[in-house]
Amino acid sequence: MIHFKANKMLSPWGKGFLTSVLGTTVSIILTFGTSALIDSKEKADTQRQTAMMVIHDIDMCVEQMEEMAKDEEEMNNAVQYILAHLDQIASLPKDTLELAMDMLTDYYEDNTIFDDAKENIFKSSQDIWSNLDNMAFIDNMEKFYRERRKLETYMANNPVFAKPITFDEFCQIRINSTSKNHEVDFAALLKEKLQDRKVQFCIDFSAIRSMSFREYAQRWRDISDRNKFIMNISDEDLAEYIKNSQRSGISLNKRDLAGRWERMSNGNEHHYYEFLETDSFCYKLLWHFAHPVFNDEIIITYLYGGKWSLKDDTLFMVREPKSLDITLDTTQISYRPEMRDSVRKIIRNINIAAWKESLQKSLEINRVDTLPMTTNKAHDKLEIVDRRDNDGSVKSRYLKRVKE
């Protein structure tokens, strides 16, 4: 057997060449190995983000079904109460009559129940399909979306879920109404419609509808729980995903929030917020009230204060109901002399005292407002994540800083 040492067999040139080859080989291994690790991590991150997106879609549909079941039960309770007091229907509370009408009336022409935006993303994105390699998860999602489409079609075609007073019929009822602002007399309308066989059919199947909604909610909740288990997604992971997906700005601190902010809504409401460094705030709403009998507008001002604090990008506003003040300004309006009595009657009907009492009670019940918010890079706009609608969508409000 021949033994030799490398350093004696290789020339200086050979040693340099070998060192160069080894260095290049190690560099290639490190480069491609690191790249593979990065690609693997990015793929895993994409998988989790995709999984959380569609799992959140299921959870929102579960909430939607639960809410629909709850609404159905409340409407049915109102209808049953009215049927038991039909001879007193004219004196029954307005909110009870409105709840009953909600069961029977199709107020909207578009009857789409679910938002399919996330389903379309899930099915159409090639990146998602190339990164998702868990067939059990994919099969569960396919099952959920298939069931959801089937339910929407079923509800659109099954008379059990149909509203007996159609959208077109309700529009015609309002057109024919001779009352102020074409308001519908719900008591008179219900007294007439409750004798209709279509209406009675709708009422009779109310319990079936609420039961169906809760059954679908439970079935979809099971699919969501199974998918969270398969993908190892905790409730905390999902909460963080939701938080990040709903906010598009950057974090803010107390100094960013201090100052005056404004927001206009509905074309005739101006909202003003002033956050002071003493942790107190002042809120003012100017409501511009127009009417055909006079020119320009009456301005109604709501004003109240309280304390504010900021924690983890969430604004906490503690209102002080006793600070509420409401004023009426009619100095901006003008009218023809023959309209004087009509204008005075309109002004008298604006019951500021009753409004103040009602709003104070509301402030007492809802003293603390919790508003997740972020700011833009210039720190002159705020995005407030508002409460979700029944369909699971999130609304945002935007405030802009008032320039001094």
SEVEXNU-719263 format. One record per residue (C-alpha): residue in one letter; x, y, z. Coordinates in steps of 0.001 Angstrom, whole numbers. Each point is the difference from the previous one (the first is absolute). Last residue first. Layout:
% residues N
ATOM / code / u / v / w
ATOM / A / X / Y / Z
...
END
This chain:
% residues 404
ATOM / code / u / v / w
ATOM / E / -53868 / 75304 / 11669
ATOM / K / -590 / -2735 / -2542
ATOM / V / -2744 / -2411 / 1030
ATOM / R / 1344 / -3546 / -188
ATOM / K / -1933 / -2413 / -2148
ATOM / L / -2284 / -2762 / 1242
ATOM / Y / -831 / -3205 / -1845
ATOM / R / -2558 / -2628 / 910
ATOM / S / 448 / -3659 / -829
ATOM / K / -2595 / -2687 / -571
ATOM / V / 702 / -3691 / 416
ATOM / S / -1924 / -2723 / -1806
ATOM / G / -1302 / -2976 / 1923
ATOM / D / -3399 / -119 / -1650
ATOM / N / -1658 / 1322 / 3153
ATOM / D / 2077 / 3156 / -205
ATOM / R / 3232 / 378 / 1938
ATOM / R / 631 / 2834 / 2433
ATOM / D / 2266 / 2789 / -1150
ATOM / V / 3732 / -47 / -572
ATOM / I / 1008 / 3640 / 342
ATOM / E / 2515 / 1308 / -2547
ATOM / L / 1605 / 3284 / 971
ATOM / K / 1450 / 2661 / -2297
ATOM / D / 2611 / 2751 / 552
ATOM / H / 2786 / -2180 / 1392
ATOM / A / 1977 / 390 / -3262
ATOM / K / 756 / -3734 / -29
ATOM / N / -3667 / -919 / 454
ATOM / T / -1710 / -716 / 3323
ATOM / T / -1474 / -3064 / 1697
ATOM / M / -3161 / -723 / 1970
ATOM / P / -1846 / -2586 / 2087
ATOM / L / -2992 / 1774 / 1617
ATOM / T / -1463 / -856 / 3394
ATOM / D / -2846 / 2315 / 1069
ATOM / V / -783 / 75 / 3713
ATOM / R / -3185 / 1589 / 1327
ATOM / N / -2400 / -2194 / -1955
ATOM / I / -2958 / -291 / 2396
ATOM / E / 521 / 3459 / 1502
ATOM / L / 578 / 1464 / -3451
ATOM / S / -3318 / -1450 / -1207
ATOM / K / -1804 / 1472 / 2988
ATOM / Q / 1591 / 3372 / -732
ATOM / L / -1077 / -303 / -3636
ATOM / S / -3648 / -551 / 949
ATOM / E / -62 / 2884 / 2482
ATOM / K / 1686 / 2338 / -2459
ATOM / W / -2359 / -956 / -2811
ATOM / A / -3021 / 569 / 2247
ATOM / A / 1286 / 3448 / 1027
ATOM / I / 830 / 955 / -3596
ATOM / N / -3509 / -737 / -1269
ATOM / I / 123 / 1113 / -3599
ATOM / N / -3776 / 211 / -475
ATOM / R / 47 / 3677 / 968
ATOM / I / 2423 / 710 / -2874
ATOM / I / -2279 / -1711 / -2524
ATOM / K / -3028 / 1908 / 1302
ATOM / R / 1876 / 3290 / -249
ATOM / V / 885 / -779 / -3622
ATOM / S / -3610 / -811 / -872
ATOM / D / -1239 / 3191 / 1662
ATOM / R / 2535 / 2147 / -1861
ATOM / M / -636 / -1505 / -3454
ATOM / E / -2107 / 2947 / -1224
ATOM / P / 2900 / 2351 / 751
ATOM / R / 2392 / -1899 / -2329
ATOM / Y / 2900 / -1710 / 1694
ATOM / S / 3539 / 518 / 1313
ATOM / I / 2312 / -2248 / 2039
ATOM / Q / 3425 / 779 / 1460
ATOM / T / -1179 / 1318 / 3379
ATOM / T / -1756 / -3267 / 912
ATOM / D / 2670 / -1338 / 2366
ATOM / L / -1094 / -2749 / 2417
ATOM / T / 2147 / -1126 / 2910
ATOM / I / 703 / -3352 / 1642
ATOM / D / 2233 / -383 / 3057
ATOM / L / 1411 / -3172 / 1500
ATOM / S / 2425 / 433 / 2912
ATOM / K / -2179 / -2129 / 2281
ATOM / P / 531 / -3014 / -2315
ATOM / E / 3804 / -55 / 560
ATOM / R / 1485 / -2271 / -2641
ATOM / V / 2924 / -2346 / 597
ATOM / M / 1887 / -252 / -3299
ATOM / F / 2483 / -2872 / -336
ATOM / L / 2166 / 116 / -3128
ATOM / T / 1694 / -3234 / -1039
ATOM / D / 3445 / -57 / -1618
ATOM / D / 1400 / -2092 / 2884
ATOM / K / -1327 / 2397 / 2655
ATOM / L / -1262 / 3564 / -419
ATOM / S / -1989 / 1943 / 2583
ATOM / W / -2921 / 2415 / -35
ATOM / K / -2137 / 1849 / 2525
ATOM / G / -3352 / 1725 / -520
ATOM / G / -1800 / 2694 / -1930
ATOM / Y / -3341 / 839 / -1597
ATOM / L / -1427 / 2195 / -2751
ATOM / Y / -2861 / -508 / -2447
ATOM / T / -738 / 2949 / -2281
ATOM / I / -3130 / 345 / -2146
ATOM / I / 326 / 2311 / -2999
ATOM / I / -3162 / 1013 / -1882
ATOM / E / 715 / 235 / -3692
ATOM / D / -195 / 2175 / -3094
ATOM / N / -3434 / 948 / -1365
ATOM / F / -3331 / -877 / 1609
ATOM / V / -3106 / -2114 / -696
ATOM / P / 1879 / -2818 / -1799
ATOM / H / 2032 / -942 / 3098
ATOM / A / 3718 / -155 / 837
ATOM / F / 1664 / -1063 / 3263
ATOM / H / 3756 / 414 / 282
ATOM / W / 1288 / -2088 / 2910
ATOM / L / 3118 / 1317 / 1692
ATOM / L / 1510 / -2598 / 2297
ATOM / K / 2524 / 931 / 2689
ATOM / Y / 2199 / -2263 / 2111
ATOM / C / 2384 / 1308 / 2671
ATOM / F / 2797 / -2054 / 1501
ATOM / S / 1893 / -259 / 3271
ATOM / D / 3354 / -1719 / 462
ATOM / T / 1730 / 3258 / 1080
ATOM / E / 1753 / -79 / -3376
ATOM / L / -3310 / 981 / -1593
ATOM / F / -1817 / -2004 / -2655
ATOM / E / -2424 / 2115 / -2020
ATOM / Y / -2517 / -1855 / -2144
ATOM / Y / -2281 / 1624 / -2597
ATOM / H / -2794 / -1684 / -1958
ATOM / H / -1764 / 1823 / -2832
ATOM / E / -3318 / -1482 / -1125
ATOM / N / -1852 / 1121 / -3143
ATOM / G / 1594 / -1946 / -2853
ATOM / N / -638 / -3385 / 1608
ATOM / S / 3314 / 281 / 1864
ATOM / M / 2712 / 2625 / 505
ATOM / R / 2958 / -669 / 2261
ATOM / E / 2185 / 2334 / 2023
ATOM / W / 3022 / -103 / 2274
ATOM / R / 1456 / 2419 / 2565
ATOM / G / 3176 / -582 / 2001
ATOM / A / 1724 / -2845 / 1828
ATOM / L / -71 / -3301 / -1918
ATOM / D / 3617 / -68 / -1193
ATOM / R / 1236 / 1079 / 3455
ATOM / K / -1897 / -2854 / 1618
ATOM / N / 1678 / -2604 / -2185
ATOM / L / -772 / -1460 / -3403
ATOM / S / 506 / -3315 / -1745
ATOM / I / 43 / -115 / -3785
ATOM / G / -2817 / -219 / -2531
ATOM / S / -1811 / -2854 / -1765
ATOM / R / -1836 / -1593 / 2862
ATOM / Q / -2553 / -2750 / -477
ATOM / S / 2445 / -2637 / -1224
ATOM / N / 2368 / 535 / 2940
ATOM / K / -2679 / -451 / 2665
ATOM / I / -1529 / -2965 / -1806
ATOM / Y / 3405 / -1713 / -273
ATOM / E / 729 / 687 / 3681
ATOM / A / -3353 / -1496 / 1004
ATOM / L / 704 / -3045 / -2193
ATOM / D / 3353 / -653 / 1633
ATOM / E / -1526 / 475 / 3478
ATOM / D / -2771 / -2490 / -792
ATOM / S / 2702 / -2498 / -922
ATOM / I / 868 / -1245 / -3468
ATOM / N / 1626 / -3448 / -244
ATOM / M / -1026 / -422 / -3664
ATOM / I / -1957 / -3218 / 601
ATOM / F / -1380 / 1200 / 3359
ATOM / K / -1146 / 3352 / -1388
ATOM / N / -1556 / -1867 / -2933
ATOM / R / -1955 / -2329 / 2304
ATOM / D / -1241 / 2921 / 2106
ATOM / S / -1188 / 1834 / -3133
ATOM / I / -1770 / -3097 / -1351
ATOM / D / -1723 / -524 / 3364
ATOM / R / -1106 / 3657 / 57
ATOM / W / -1426 / -550 / -3486
ATOM / R / -2232 / -2819 / 1227
ATOM / Q / -1014 / 1991 / 3078
ATOM / A / -952 / 3112 / -1985
ATOM / Y / -1836 / -2139 / -2564
ATOM / E / -2107 / -1534 / 2775
ATOM / R / -603 / 3430 / 1567
ATOM / F / -1311 / 1441 / -3281
ATOM / S / -2225 / -3035 / -570
ATOM / M / -1520 / 303 / 3484
ATOM / S / -746 / 3703 / -572
ATOM / R / -1720 / -793 / -3296
ATOM / I / -2029 / -2905 / 1378
ATOM / A / -1195 / 2160 / 2909
ATOM / S / -1230 / 2653 / -2456
ATOM / F / -1932 / -2525 / -2087
ATOM / D / -3480 / 880 / 1309
ATOM / I / 685 / 3743 / -349
ATOM / C / 818 / -254 / -3722
ATOM / F / -3061 / -2160 / -666
ATOM / Q / -2179 / 2517 / 1896
ATOM / V / 1345 / 2771 / -2216
ATOM / K / -731 / -1981 / -3158
ATOM / R / -3504 / -782 / 1326
ATOM / D / -801 / 3715 / 501
ATOM / Q / -1907 / 876 / 3195
ATOM / L / 3154 / 1415 / 1608
ATOM / K / 249 / 2363 / -2970
ATOM / E / -2923 / 2251 / 933
ATOM / K / 769 / 540 / 3672
ATOM / L / 3670 / 198 / -949
ATOM / L / -625 / 2873 / -2437
ATOM / A / -2147 / 1931 / 2486
ATOM / A / 2610 / -316 / 2774
ATOM / F / 2931 / 635 / -2374
ATOM / D / -1369 / 3315 / -1260
ATOM / V / 2692 / 576 / -2618
ATOM / E / 1731 / 3379 / -185
ATOM / H / -502 / 1934 / -3227
ATOM / N / 1939 / 3016 / 1360
ATOM / K / -3154 / 1020 / 1942
ATOM / S / -2860 / -2407 / -633
ATOM / T / -1700 / -536 / -3372
ATOM / S / 1507 / -3437 / -599
ATOM / N / -444 / -1209 / -3575
ATOM / I / 3684 / 377 / -802
ATOM / R / 931 / -1801 / 3221
ATOM / I / -2281 / -2935 / -823
ATOM / Q / 1414 / -62 / -3552
ATOM / C / 3545 / -341 / 1347
ATOM / F / -1177 / -2818 / 2303
ATOM / E / -1533 / -1835 / -2962
ATOM / D / 3156 / 340 / -2083
ATOM / F / 2191 / -1361 / 2827
ATOM / T / -2350 / -2926 / 606
ATOM / I / -2379 / -454 / 2930
ATOM / P / -186 / -3779 / 562
ATOM / K / 3744 / -297 / 713
ATOM / A / 1302 / -3312 / -1324
ATOM / F / 1952 / -2419 / 2222
ATOM / V / -2648 / -2750 / 143
ATOM / P / -776 / 702 / -3679
ATOM / N / 3305 / -1724 / -967
ATOM / N / 1731 / 1619 / -2972
ATOM / A / 2377 / 2628 / 1400
ATOM / M / 549 / -1902 / 3252
ATOM / Y / 1012 / -3153 / -1892
ATOM / T / 2362 / 1926 / -2279
ATOM / E / 1705 / 1616 / 3010
ATOM / L / 161 / -3354 / 1788
ATOM / K / 1598 / -1750 / -2985
ATOM / R / 2581 / 2757 / -379
ATOM / R / 902 / -333 / 3683
ATOM / E / 117 / -3786 / -141
ATOM / R / 2435 / 54 / -2940
ATOM / Y / 2112 / 2647 / 1749
ATOM / F / 222 / -2128 / 3151
ATOM / K / 729 / -3268 / -1800
ATOM / E / 2698 / 1640 / -2125
ATOM / M / 1555 / 1395 / 3168
ATOM / N / -4 / -3411 / 1631
ATOM / D / 1554 / -1628 / -3084
ATOM / I / 2754 / 2647 / -67
ATOM / F / 820 / -617 / 3675
ATOM / A / 120 / -3772 / -473
ATOM / M / 2122 / 501 / -3137
ATOM / N / 2759 / 1870 / 1811
ATOM / D / 2330 / 1218 / -2754
ATOM / L / -933 / 3669 / -110
ATOM / N / 2867 / 1902 / -1594
ATOM / S / -675 / -739 / -3683
ATOM / W / -3757 / 439 / 512
ATOM / I / 462 / 3354 / 1711
ATOM / D / 2432 / 1295 / -2589
ATOM / Q / -2383 / -1010 / -2806
ATOM / S / -2700 / 2249 / 1479
ATOM / S / -3468 / -718 / -1409
ATOM / K / -1647 / -2258 / 2578
ATOM / F / 1080 / 1662 / 3243
ATOM / I / -387 / 3494 / -1421
ATOM / N / -3526 / -786 / -1220
ATOM / E / -928 / -1487 / 3386
ATOM / K / 1399 / 3091 / 1719
ATOM / A / -2261 / 2289 / -2074
ATOM / D / -3127 / -2182 / 389
ATOM / D / -1946 / 2332 / 2311
ATOM / F / -3096 / -1900 / 1117
ATOM / I / -3727 / 755 / -4
ATOM / T / -738 / 1472 / -3420
ATOM / N / -3616 / 1199 / 78
ATOM / D / 490 / 3166 / -2069
ATOM / E / -3360 / 1784 / -310
ATOM / Y / -66 / 976 / 3638
ATOM / Y / -2860 / 557 / 2467
ATOM / D / -1500 / -3496 / -309
ATOM / T / -2742 / 162 / 2595
ATOM / L / -1573 / -2650 / 2220
ATOM / M / 2545 / -596 / 2750
ATOM / D / 1066 / 3660 / 95
ATOM / M / -3660 / 1015 / 289
ATOM / A / -235 / -1837 / 3315
ATOM / L / 3079 / 1802 / 1277
ATOM / E / -1476 / 3338 / -1103
ATOM / L / -3236 / -671 / 1895
ATOM / T / 1941 / -818 / 3178
ATOM / D / 2156 / 3152 / -442
ATOM / K / -3158 / 2111 / -325
ATOM / P / -1409 / -1136 / 3318
ATOM / L / -3636 / -1255 / -143
ATOM / S / -2830 / 2554 / 120
ATOM / A / -1438 / -620 / -3469
ATOM / I / 360 / -3770 / 468
ATOM / Q / -2386 / -170 / 2976
ATOM / D / -2491 / -2489 / -1525
ATOM / L / 2934 / -1979 / -1363
ATOM / H / 1487 / -558 / 3448
ATOM / A / 874 / -3717 / -221
ATOM / L / 817 / 334 / -3709
ATOM / I / 2224 / 2988 / 841
ATOM / Y / 1920 / -2005 / 2621
ATOM / Q / 430 / -2896 / -2448
ATOM / V / 1371 / 2386 / -2628
ATOM / A / 2465 / 1567 / 2439
ATOM / N / 1224 / -3403 / 1201
ATOM / N / 416 / -1061 / -3642
ATOM / M / 2119 / 3062 / -720
ATOM / E / 2234 / -720 / 3001
ATOM / E / 385 / -3650 / -1042
ATOM / E / 862 / 927 / -3587
ATOM / D / 2530 / 2590 / 1178
ATOM / K / 1730 / -2589 / 2221
ATOM / A / 119 / -2535 / -2839
ATOM / M / 1380 / 2635 / -2393
ATOM / E / 2624 / 979 / 2578
ATOM / E / 1067 / -3617 / 464
ATOM / M / 236 / -430 / -3775
ATOM / Q / 2102 / 3168 / -338
ATOM / E / 2279 / -1051 / 2842
ATOM / V / 600 / -3336 / -1733
ATOM / C / 548 / 1849 / -3281
ATOM / M / 2638 / 2172 / 1673
ATOM / D / 1689 / -3107 / 1389
ATOM / I / 107 / -1592 / -3462
ATOM / D / 1634 / 3098 / -1543
ATOM / H / 2461 / 85 / 2905
ATOM / I / 949 / -3559 / -945
ATOM / V / 453 / 1257 / -3585
ATOM / M / 2464 / 2746 / 934
ATOM / M / 1687 / -2036 / 2749
ATOM / A / 811 / -2794 / -2447
ATOM / T / 1363 / 2430 / -2570
ATOM / Q / 2203 / 1704 / 2596
ATOM / R / 1151 / -3364 / 1351
ATOM / Q / 865 / -1385 / -3440
ATOM / T / 1742 / 3224 / -1003
ATOM / D / 2147 / -152 / 3146
ATOM / A / 903 / -3644 / -738
ATOM / K / 930 / 888 / -3578
ATOM / E / 2076 / 2956 / 1170
ATOM / K / 1801 / -2277 / 2487
ATOM / S / 732 / -2623 / -2676
ATOM / D / 1205 / 2653 / -2429
ATOM / I / 2298 / 1451 / 2679
ATOM / L / 1354 / -3456 / 852
ATOM / A / 533 / -762 / -3689
ATOM / S / 1807 / 3310 / -479
ATOM / T / 2212 / -763 / 3013
ATOM / G / 875 / -3413 / -1453
ATOM / F / 526 / 1469 / -3449
ATOM / T / 2400 / 2636 / 1269
ATOM / L / 1673 / -2168 / 2655
ATOM / I / 539 / -2894 / -2401
ATOM / I / 1283 / 2347 / -2711
ATOM / S / 2380 / 1697 / 2428
ATOM / V / 1247 / -3369 / 1299
ATOM / T / 691 / -1105 / -3557
ATOM / T / 1745 / 3279 / -888
ATOM / G / 2216 / -201 / 3086
ATOM / L / 823 / -3643 / -638
ATOM / V / 884 / 761 / -3603
ATOM / S / 2153 / 3000 / 991
ATOM / T / 1794 / -1957 / 2734
ATOM / L / 670 / -2808 / -2462
ATOM / F / 1387 / 2445 / -2575
ATOM / G / 2214 / 1680 / 2571
ATOM / K / 1342 / -3328 / 1234
ATOM / G / 659 / -1091 / -3544
ATOM / W / 1941 / 3172 / -789
ATOM / P / 2096 / -449 / 3173
ATOM / S / 727 / -3551 / -1177
ATOM / L / -1932 / -2857 / 1478
ATOM / M / 1514 / -3334 / 1107
ATOM / K / 1705 / 1206 / 3201
ATOM / N / -3001 / 1957 / 1349
ATOM / A / -2257 / -2897 / -804
ATOM / K / 1898 / -2465 / 2178
ATOM / F / 714 / -3453 / -1338
ATOM / H / -621 / -3639 / 952
ATOM / I / 425 / -2867 / -2475
ATOM / M / -1353 / -3400 / 947
END
